[in-house]
Amino acid sequence: MLRNFLVIIIVLVMHSCSDPSGPSEHNQDPIYTAYLENDSIVTKARKAYDKKTLQKTWETNTELLRNNTTDTLAIALYKQRMKIASRLYPRDSSIAIAHEYERWAMAKKDSSSLVDAWFRLAFYYKKSGEVNTSRNYDYKSIRLARDINDTLTFAKASINLANSLNDIQNYGGSQKIATEALVLDPPDAQKLKLYSALGNASAGQENYKDKLYWLDKSIELLQATYPDSMSTPKRIDLYVLKNNKAMGFFRMGENRKALEVLEDLVEDTLWLPEIANKNKRAITEYARMLLNLAKVKYQLEMDGPQELTRQSEALLTAIDNKKELAGLYAEMSEFYRYRDAVTARKIALRALDYARATSQTDTELKALRLLTELSPRPKAYAMAYQELTDSIQSEMTQARDAYARYQYDVDRTRARNLQLADQTRIQQLELRDSRIRSIFLAITVVILLMVGSLGYRLLRARARLKQAEEVRKTESAISKRIHDELANDLYNTMTFAELNALNTPEHKEYLLNTLDDIYKRTRNVSRENAGLPQGAEFGEAVSSLISQYRSRDTNILVRGLNTVKWELLEDYRQQTLYRVLQELLVNMRKHSGASLVVITFKQEGKKLQVSYKDNGKGLPGNRIPGGGGIENMESRLKQTGGHFKLESAEGKGVNVAMIYG
């Protein structure tokens, strides 16, 4: 304590002897000067892991924080305190300080500091392994940063959240968060990280073409930022991107392209001096490239994969990088799996130990799966695998719930802001307009409301009649299908069971296959005629419907579905649109022979446009074989106030436009 007071006194004496001409308010503050000197020491001590010096800076920071009276300096001291604690004490200490910072910001009603405190809490909780709590603080910091137009914190928190959502396989959510941050045009450093998150989300969905697109964007931005020359760390960043690009080619089956990129990378002159200087990052990335090159060569049945793997292992062992070694050993165990089961099991045990030591659940799962298959006593590994899988699923469920709450809050806030803006605009008009104009507007509004109400009632009445007729037809169709298809087959199956000995394998297998077929057809009848969710959940029903018609022979691309606000479309129109899409997809499967279908959803205000295109054999005379399907679809849409247009020619596919609004 006395030593810290002496520091402040010395600073005061030095300050009194300095030139007072033109100093800022902060430079006149001895506590601020002491803070700057302490911060310089902190930076050097953190790099050197000098705990003795860090302990002194901690004590100085404590004394400065106690004597400070300036809000701006308090913020800087809290940030300095977290930096010191992250090196000197367990992570819980940084979390506790961040909460102190949070309480201070709340007491001061300082939104900028509060959003910074939440961002730091998200960071430290993630470092401590409490990922769900970390995500919650990311959500809070993103919401507040958007409200106060803090673009930088919004981008940084979005990066953390997008990566976190990728970890739990919520790739759509990750893409949405990252894209919203890119719209605000953040600094290049944040852009690179957002591109990376988008690339990882694409890879998670096995969309490696998009992954390569985002990697090319990253490479282009990095090279444009440093057009003349790059420092060694930036060159390593560039080579990491190229390494990832090579693995994108590998995942797409373009192994020769991957080989060409990886061979250029490992032969670069950058690595040898950096390895000699024991640059841990350079060694780690070079080891990854060697391992990736081994994978590609193994796939191409070339010589050298084992030697490359041994080189990678030696490099990672030299720097004691257990995290990377865990993944490497998991890959090696896979390699030896069918060649030498004993060696594969030993290596898998090493992978398991390192994965647990470094908290890598994906690698731990892979190692447990291998040990379950390779161990003569697999029960313990199988139980551990199931327990870890259940834990991950529970965490993913909680995270998805949190994301749903975040989206709900965002949508509600947007709606509230729009409502407030509308109210303000209306009030301004009312103040500016004369009494006569106000009365005229009121009369007009009343007339419009009456006409709208009447039209709405007529549409509802017509929709009810249509719905009742469809129910009758559906019930009739179900009854006919059950009688014609299921009842006869079930009776034949019962007759077979009575007349044949079921203890023979052939009869038993035939009976089981027949019952399974009847069950599947019964389930299909149920699914085809089940009630549909309405409102905002309708989009999930449409996505599910479309996915039922994807197959190995037919790829269906969907665009814009997640951007539609279904609550703006009336329930009866949702039902109609669903049935028309269903009929289009059924006809596509039965008649078109299409290999590619593109369905696009586009919403502008209350106007919704849905387009359907396929590359099938088209419709001769714009007619579906076997009935008036086109007339039915067009009639349905027109009866609910929509528009339907179909264009087709034999051999040129089908193009359908459906519009509401």
WOGI-V165028 format. One record per residue. PSI is psi in radians with two decimals (999 if undefined). Layout:
# WOGI-V165028
psi:PSI
psi:PSI
This chain:
# WOGI-V165028
psi:-0.83
psi:-0.69
psi:-0.70
psi:-0.66
psi:-0.63
psi:-0.66
psi:-0.81
psi:-0.70
psi:-0.75
psi:-0.74
psi:-0.71
psi:-0.74
psi:-0.79
psi:-0.71
psi:-0.66
psi:-0.42
psi:-0.14
psi:2.91
psi:2.06
psi:0.08
psi:2.11
psi:0.45
psi:2.68
psi:3.01
psi:-0.71
psi:-0.73
psi:-0.38
psi:-0.16
psi:2.02
psi:-0.56
psi:-0.69
psi:-0.72
psi:-0.74
psi:-0.64
psi:-0.79
psi:-0.76
psi:-0.73
psi:-0.66
psi:-0.64
psi:-0.70
psi:-0.69
psi:-0.80
psi:-0.80
psi:-0.73
psi:-0.62
psi:-0.74
psi:-0.64
psi:-0.03
psi:0.74
psi:1.63
psi:-0.57
psi:-0.80
psi:-0.69
psi:-0.64
psi:-0.67
psi:-0.72
psi:-0.56
psi:-0.80
psi:-0.70
psi:-0.76
psi:-0.73
psi:-0.78
psi:-0.71
psi:-0.72
psi:-0.61
psi:-0.59
psi:-0.12
psi:2.55
psi:0.10
psi:2.29
psi:-0.78
psi:-0.73
psi:-0.57
psi:-0.72
psi:-0.84
psi:-0.68
psi:-0.67
psi:-0.76
psi:-0.72
psi:-0.68
psi:-0.70
psi:-0.67
psi:-0.75
psi:-0.81
psi:-0.60
psi:-0.45
psi:-0.50
psi:-0.59
psi:2.97
psi:2.81
psi:-0.47
psi:-0.52
psi:-0.75
psi:-0.66
psi:-0.76
psi:-0.71
psi:-0.70
psi:-0.63
psi:-0.63
psi:-0.78
psi:-0.74
psi:-0.82
psi:-0.68
psi:-0.81
psi:-0.69
psi:-0.75
psi:-0.63
psi:-0.12
psi:0.74
psi:1.71
psi:-0.67
psi:-0.75
psi:-0.61
psi:-0.75
psi:-0.59
psi:-0.72
psi:-0.76
psi:-0.68
psi:-0.73
psi:-0.64
psi:-0.71
psi:-0.74
psi:-0.87
psi:-0.61
psi:-0.64
psi:-0.71
psi:-0.53
psi:-0.02
psi:0.04
psi:1.30
psi:-0.60
psi:-0.75
psi:-0.70
psi:-0.78
psi:-0.70
psi:-0.72
psi:-0.56
psi:-0.79
psi:-0.79
psi:-0.74
psi:-0.62
psi:-0.78
psi:-0.84
psi:-0.68
psi:-0.66
psi:-0.73
psi:-0.62
psi:0.16
psi:0.68
psi:1.52
psi:-0.71
psi:-0.87
psi:-0.64
psi:-0.78
psi:-0.78
psi:-0.75
psi:-0.63
psi:-0.65
psi:-0.87
psi:-0.78
psi:-0.72
psi:-0.75
psi:-0.69
psi:-0.70
psi:-0.60
psi:-0.66
psi:-0.54
psi:0.31
psi:0.39
psi:1.24
psi:-0.62
psi:-0.76
psi:-0.71
psi:-0.78
psi:-0.69
psi:-0.80
psi:-0.82
psi:-0.69
psi:-0.73
psi:-0.63
psi:-0.66
psi:-0.55
psi:-0.54
psi:0.03
psi:1.14
psi:3.02
psi:2.78
psi:-0.64
psi:-0.71
psi:-0.61
psi:-0.77
psi:-0.73
psi:-0.61
psi:-0.70
psi:-0.72
psi:-0.77
psi:-0.70
psi:-0.68
psi:-0.73
psi:-0.65
psi:-0.69
psi:-0.74
psi:-0.67
psi:-0.49
psi:0.19
psi:0.48
psi:1.35
psi:-0.36
psi:-0.79
psi:-0.63
psi:-0.78
psi:-0.61
psi:-0.84
psi:-0.60
psi:-0.73
psi:-0.67
psi:-0.72
psi:-0.80
psi:-0.76
psi:-0.77
psi:-0.75
psi:-0.75
psi:-0.58
psi:-0.57
psi:-0.60
psi:1.26
psi:-0.51
psi:-0.92
psi:2.70
psi:2.53
psi:2.90
psi:-0.79
psi:-0.67
psi:-0.60
psi:-0.67
psi:-0.73
psi:-0.79
psi:-0.75
psi:-0.55
psi:-0.75
psi:-0.74
psi:-0.64
psi:-0.78
psi:-0.64
psi:-0.71
psi:-0.71
psi:-0.43
psi:-0.78
psi:-0.73
psi:-0.77
psi:-0.49
psi:0.00
psi:0.09
psi:1.22
psi:-0.57
psi:-0.70
psi:-0.77
psi:-0.75
psi:-0.77
psi:-0.78
psi:-0.80
psi:-0.68
psi:-0.69
psi:-0.70
psi:-0.84
psi:-0.36
psi:-0.01
psi:2.56
psi:-0.11
psi:-0.63
psi:-0.75
psi:-0.87
psi:-0.60
psi:-0.65
psi:-0.71
psi:-0.61
psi:0.06
psi:0.70
psi:1.84
psi:-0.68
psi:-0.77
psi:-0.73
psi:-0.75
psi:-0.83
psi:-0.64
psi:-0.69
psi:-0.68
psi:-0.75
psi:-0.70
psi:-0.75
psi:-0.73
psi:-0.68
psi:-0.64
psi:-0.73
psi:-0.79
psi:-0.78
psi:-0.66
psi:-0.71
psi:-0.57
psi:0.06
psi:0.75
psi:2.85
psi:2.65
psi:-0.21
psi:-0.73
psi:-0.72
psi:-0.73
psi:-0.70
psi:-0.72
psi:-0.69
psi:-0.76
psi:-0.77
psi:-0.75
psi:-0.73
psi:-0.79
psi:-0.61
psi:-0.65
psi:-0.56
psi:0.14
psi:0.80
psi:1.47
psi:-0.55
psi:-0.86
psi:-0.60
psi:-0.61
psi:-0.83
psi:-0.70
psi:-0.78
psi:-0.59
psi:-0.72
psi:-0.73
psi:-0.68
psi:-0.70
psi:-0.69
psi:-0.77
psi:-0.05
psi:-0.80
psi:0.06
psi:-0.76
psi:1.66
psi:-0.63
psi:-0.83
psi:-0.73
psi:-0.70
psi:-0.73
psi:-0.75
psi:-0.65
psi:-0.64
psi:-0.70
psi:-0.75
psi:-0.71
psi:-0.80
psi:-0.81
psi:-0.64
psi:-0.73
psi:-0.65
psi:-0.48
psi:0.18
psi:0.83
psi:1.67
psi:-0.65
psi:-0.82
psi:-0.64
psi:-0.74
psi:-0.75
psi:-0.75
psi:-0.73
psi:-0.67
psi:-0.76
psi:-0.75
psi:-0.59
psi:-0.64
psi:-0.49
psi:-0.42
psi:2.48
psi:-0.36
psi:1.43
psi:-0.08
psi:-0.85
psi:-0.70
psi:-0.69
psi:-0.72
psi:-0.73
psi:-0.68
psi:-0.80
psi:-0.72
psi:-0.75
psi:-0.69
psi:-0.78
psi:-0.71
psi:-0.74
psi:-0.74
psi:-0.71
psi:-0.75
psi:-0.71
psi:-0.67
psi:-0.79
psi:-0.71
psi:-0.71
psi:-0.67
psi:-0.74
psi:-0.69
psi:-0.69
psi:-0.71
psi:-0.70
psi:-0.82
psi:-0.68
psi:-0.78
psi:-0.71
psi:-0.83
psi:-0.70
psi:-0.71
psi:-0.73
psi:-0.77
psi:-0.70
psi:-0.73
psi:-0.71
psi:-0.71
psi:-0.75
psi:-0.69
psi:-0.73
psi:-0.74
psi:-0.74
psi:-0.75
psi:-0.72
psi:-0.73
psi:-0.71
psi:-0.67
psi:-0.71
psi:-0.67
psi:-0.59
psi:-0.53
psi:2.70
psi:2.93
psi:-0.69
psi:-0.76
psi:-0.64
psi:-0.74
psi:-0.75
psi:-0.77
psi:-0.69
psi:-0.77
psi:-0.76
psi:-0.77
psi:-0.74
psi:-0.79
psi:-0.78
psi:-0.70
psi:-0.72
psi:-0.79
psi:-0.77
psi:-0.73
psi:-0.75
psi:-0.79
psi:-0.70
psi:-0.74
psi:-0.70
psi:-0.76
psi:-0.71
psi:-0.72
psi:-0.76
psi:-0.71
psi:-0.67
psi:-0.75
psi:-0.78
psi:-0.71
psi:-0.72
psi:-0.71
psi:-0.71
psi:-0.66
psi:-0.78
psi:-0.80
psi:-0.71
psi:-0.81
psi:-0.70
psi:-0.74
psi:-0.71
psi:-0.80
psi:-0.76
psi:-0.74
psi:-0.73
psi:-0.73
psi:-0.84
psi:-0.62
psi:-0.92
psi:-0.77
psi:-0.80
psi:-0.77
psi:-0.66
psi:-0.71
psi:-0.77
psi:-0.66
psi:-0.73
psi:-0.73
psi:-0.73
psi:-0.71
psi:-0.60
psi:-0.62
psi:-0.17
psi:2.63
psi:2.07
psi:-0.03
psi:-0.05
psi:2.48
psi:-0.68
psi:-0.82
psi:-0.72
psi:-0.78
psi:-0.73
psi:-0.76
psi:-0.78
psi:-0.73
psi:-0.70
psi:-0.78
psi:-0.67
psi:-0.70
psi:-0.75
psi:-0.71
psi:-0.79
psi:-0.74
psi:-0.63
psi:-0.74
psi:-0.67
psi:-0.71
psi:-0.72
psi:-0.78
psi:-0.72
psi:-0.40
psi:0.21
psi:2.72
psi:2.68
psi:2.49
psi:2.69
psi:2.96
psi:-2.48
psi:-0.45
psi:-0.06
psi:-0.56
psi:-0.64
psi:-0.65
psi:-0.71
psi:-0.76
psi:-0.74
psi:-0.73
psi:-0.84
psi:-0.71
psi:-0.46
psi:-0.39
psi:0.03
psi:2.52
psi:3.11
psi:-0.53
psi:-0.32
psi:2.07
psi:2.22
psi:2.06
psi:2.35
psi:2.28
psi:2.34
psi:0.05
psi:-0.73
psi:-0.18
psi:-0.15
psi:2.31
psi:1.63
psi:-0.39
psi:-0.28
psi:-0.23
psi:2.23
psi:2.66
psi:-0.74
psi:-0.52
psi:-0.63
psi:-0.81
psi:-0.79
psi:-0.81
psi:-0.71
psi:-0.83
psi:-0.64
psi:-0.77
psi:-0.73
psi:-0.77
psi:-0.69
psi:-0.76
psi:-0.68
psi:-0.82
psi:-0.61
psi:-0.83
psi:-0.71
psi:-0.71
psi:-0.48
psi:-0.59
psi:0.43
psi:2.51
psi:-0.28
psi:2.27
psi:2.36
psi:2.13
psi:2.14
psi:2.31
psi:2.27
psi:2.19
psi:2.27
psi:1.77
psi:-2.17
psi:0.03
psi:2.24
psi:2.19
psi:2.24
psi:2.18
psi:2.51
psi:2.26
psi:2.43
psi:2.88
psi:0.57
psi:-2.88
psi:-0.01
psi:3.14
psi:2.04
psi:2.13
psi:0.38
psi:0.65
psi:2.41
psi:2.30
psi:2.36
psi:0.21
psi:-3.07
psi:0.91
psi:-0.68
psi:-0.78
psi:-0.69
psi:-0.79
psi:-0.79
psi:-0.71
psi:-0.76
psi:-0.83
psi:-0.75
psi:-0.65
psi:-0.39
psi:0.36
psi:0.35
psi:3.12
psi:2.52
psi:2.25
psi:2.27
psi:2.32
psi:2.28
psi:2.73
psi:2.66
psi:2.18
psi:0.03
psi:0.36
psi:-3.02
psi:2.44
psi:2.03
psi:2.37
psi:2.27
psi:2.29
psi:2.33
psi:2.41
psi:999
